[in-house]
Amino acid sequence: MTYTPQPGDIGLSSSTGPIGKFIRTAQAIIGDHTFVTHAFIVLPGGDIIEAMPKGATFAKLDKYPDAVFSRFQLTLDQRDGICAEAIRMYGTPYSFLDYLSLGLTHINFHPEKVRKYVQDSGHLICSQLVSEAYLRAGVELFPDKRLSLDVTPGDLSRLFLEQSGLTLEG
C-alpha cells in the first residue's frame, strides 16, 4: 500500500548534483551520515514549499518521486497551521553559513557571533525551514526543544526512524 502525503507532512529526499554532494559531505564531516540531504513541507493541492539557494519557493510534489514522508499523527488544525506558517515563509533567504553553524553545534562549539548572526539573519536551510514552520504552528518535533537553527536533514531522518520504531544502530 502506498502512502499518500497529506498537507503538513514533511518530505525527505536525497539531492543530486553539486549542492547535494556538498550537503552530504558537510553532514558526513559532522558525523551526520544519512542519504537525506533535503527536506520540504507538503502543501494542499500537490504543492510543496522548500528552502533553496535562491530562497524558499513553491514547487510541485512530483519533483521528488522518491521522497519519504512523515506519518506523524497530526490534527487537521495542526496540518492547517503548519501549511499556513510554511506559506508565510515563502521567499525566506538561504545561507550556506548555516551549515557552518550546524557543524560547529554538532561538535559542541557555539561561537556566539556565528549563532547570533544565523539566528537573527532570518536565513533558513531546508531542515530549518521545516522545523521552524512546525514550531510556529505550535508543533514540537524534538523533545529536546532544540532551536530550528540546530536541525539538520539527518536529524529529521532520525526522527522519522524513531517514529516508525526503527534506528540507525547496527
Disulfide bonds with the S-S distance in Angstrom:
none
